[in-house]
Every structure is written in C-alpha cells, then in structure tokens.
Amino acid sequence: MEPLESRRHEEKERRREDILDAAESVLAAKGYDDAKMDDIARAARVSRALLYIYFKDKRELQFALCLRGLDLLRQRFAEARGRHPRGVDQIKAIGRAYIGFVQEFPVYFDALARSEAQHTELEDDDSVCHRMMLAGRLVHLETITALQAGEKDGSLRPDLGDPLRVAMTLWGFTHGVAQLVMTKSEIFAHEGIALNAFVNDAIDMATRSIAR
C-alpha cells in the first residue's frame, strides 16, 4: 500500500472508531431505542451524510459495537481461563468473567442481546454480520479450550460430546443469567435474593452438569 493510501486508510479507521466512541456515549445516555443517528452524528462531530457512509443504518452500527464487545469479551475469557490450571475452574471463571463484562459494559451487552434476538443474515464474507460471527467463534474457542483442558485433566466429564455445542449451550445459559442480572435486580431485591448469590448458584449449577 502506498504511503498516501495507507495514511488515508488510517484516517478512515480513526474516524470510524471516533464514531463508535460517540455511539457508545449516546447509547449509554439515551438507550438504543431513543438514540437517533442524528444524535450520534452530532456527538461524533460529523455530518449526517458522512455518518451514513460509514454505517448505512443503526443496525449496522449496533453490529459494529458487537464486534468491539466480542473482542473485549474474548480477552476477558482468555484472562479468566489463564488464572486456573483445571478445566472445571476455567469454566467457572469464564462464567464469572461474562457476568462481570455485562455489568461493566452494559452498552456492549445490550448490543449483543439485541443481535441474539434478531434473525441474522450472514450476507457476504465482508459484511459486519459475517465478521461478527467469526468474532463469536473466537469467543467460543476460549470456552472450548477450557472444556478440552477439563477433559484432559479429568475435571470434566469425558462424554460431553461436541465441544462447540457444549460451549454454545453454556453461552446461552450464562447469557440468560446475565439478562436477569441486568433487568430484574429490583425483583431479586424484593424477593430477598442477593445477586451475587444468584450468580454463584447459577454458575455452580451449570458447572455441576458437566463436572466429572
């Protein structure tokens, strides 16, 4: 790539990241449903027309935030897994890392939760949707690595079957727990259930189902 072309590409990527930063701020303040593309353009200090050059609609912007969130989540899973030698403990740590991620980055979680609830067409290989699927695979790979470690060290059952299927099942379970943590905290408090205790019980329950 020629120096001028490279510089233009870098400037374009910086502008794109600036827009995503602005979108995060607007979504955190207003929520996804009330946030408008005009709000994001103003926060990013770009024209509405330029914003639509980078993101054709709010759904595509949402998926771009999902990509950010998935990359960060993969890092959190890898760090959690690296703190424990046994596979079963790695699985527990990954579950807690997900809940921590959800509480620390609610905008990313909301974007991911909305994408989970939508029918997604993979479109072409260069689409944001397709890249999001690939990023999700890398997240699941951290759980798969923990499952394989647990099978090898004997801390997990040897008859679990396809590790990707198990990883996605654990993801679905933990994602549901995370949604309850984020949306039903008042109900938990009214019923006298501590959120930390609920999360610990849920993770222990999921782990017992796969532990040896």
N, C-alpha and C positions, 0 to 999 in steps of 0.2 A: 504494500500500500504506500502511495506517495505521501511525503510529509504533509502537504496541504490537505489531501484527502483524509489522512489519519487525524489531523487536527480538527477537521470538520466533524468526523465521526465522534471524536471525544467530546466536542462541544454539544453535539446532538444527544449523546448519552447523559451528559451532565444536566442538560435541560430536562430530559426525561425524568431523571432522578429528582430534580427540583420539583417537578410537577407532582410526582408521587409523594414527596415530603409534604407538599401543600395539601394534597388529597388526604393524607393521614390526619393532618391538623383539622381540616374541615369536617371530616367524618367523625373524629373524636368529639368535636364540639356539637355537631348537629345530628349525627346519626346518618345512616345510609339513605333512608327514605326521604329525609328532609334536605339533604345536601344536593345542591344543583351544580351542574357543570360550570355555570357562570360563577358560582362561589369559588370553585376550585381555580378557575382561570384568574380571578382577582387575587386569590391568595398566592398563586404562583407568579403573578405579575406578567401574565402573557395574555394575548388576545384570545377570544373565544375560538376564532378560526384556527389559530396555531395549536390550541389545545386539541382540537379535533384532528389535526394532522398526526399528533402523537397517539391519541386514543379516540377511536371512532365513536364510542359511547361509554356510558358509565359502567356497563357490564364488563367491557374490556379493561377499564381502569381497575375494576374490582379484581379481575383475574391477575392483573399485574401486581396488585397488593398481595394476592395469594402467593405469588411466586416469591416475593420478599419474605412472607411469613413462613413458607415451607423451607426456604433456605436457612432461615434462623432456627426453625424447629429441628431441622436435621443436625445443626451444630449442637443444639441443646441435648438431643438424644445421644449424639456421639460422646459428649462430655459426661453425661449421666452414665452411659454404658462403661466408659473408661475408668470410672471410680470403683468398679466392683469386679472381682475376678469370676464369680459364679454367674452362670446364665440366668438363674432364677432371680438373683438380686439385681441383675441388669434390667430384667423385665420390669421389676418393681420401680426401679429408678427412672426408667423411661416413662412409666405411667405418671409418676410424680412430676417429672420434667414437663410433661404435656399440660398438666393442671397448672403448674407454675407459669408456663408460657401463656396460657389462656388468661390468667389473672393479670399478668404483666403487660400483655399486648392485646387488649380487647378488640382493637380495630382489625388486626390480622385475623383474630378468631372469628369475628363477625363476617369478614370476607370469606373465610374458609367455610363457615357454617352455611352461608348463602349458596356457595358453589356446590356444597354437598346436597343441598335441597333442590338444585336445578338439574334439568336434563342437559347434559353437556355433549355437544357435537365436537369430535376431535378435529374436524376441518383438515387443513393441510399441515404438513410437518413443521412449517414455520409459524403456525398460529400460536397465540398465547395459550389457548386451551391445551394444545398438544404439549407445549413446554411445561405447563402446569402438571400434566400427567407424568411427565418424565421427572419433574421435581418431587412429586409424590412417591414415585418409585424409590428415589434415593432416601426419603424419609423411612419408608417401609424396610429398606435394606438394613437400616440400623437395628430395627426390631428383629429382622431375620437373622442377622449376625448374632444377636443375643440368644435367640432360640437355638441356633446351631451350637453356640457355646454351651448352653444348658444341656443339650442332648449329649454333647461330648463329655462334659464333666459329671453327668449323671444327676443333675439337679432338676431336670425337666423330663417329662415322660417321653419314652422313645417312640410312642405310637401316635404322635400328634398329626402326622401326615404332612401335606404340602405346607412349607413354612410361610409362603406368601399368603396363602389362605388364612393361616393362623394369625399372621401379622395384621391382616386387614380386619379380621374379627376382633382382635384386641383394640385396633384403632377405633372401630365402630363402637365398642363398649366404652372406651375411655372418652370418646367424643360425646357420647350421650351423658356420661357423668359430668363432663365439663359444661355442657349446656345447662344442666341442673344447677351447678355451682354458680353460673353466671346469671341465671334468670329466676331462680327460686330461693335466693338467700333469705328473703323475708319469711317465706313459708317455713323453711328449716328453723329459723329463729323462733317463730311462733310455736312450732311443734317441739321446741327444746332440743333440737339436734344440732350439734356443733359441726360446722362444715368440714373441719379438719378430720373429725372422727368419721364422718360420712365418706370422705375421700379415701382415708386409710382402709376402712372396711371394704369399699368397692375394689380397691387395688388388691387387697388380700384375697378377696373372693375370686377375682379374675385369675390371680396367680395360683391359687389352690387348684383351679380347674386344669392347669397344665403342669403343676409340680409333680415330681416323682414321689 
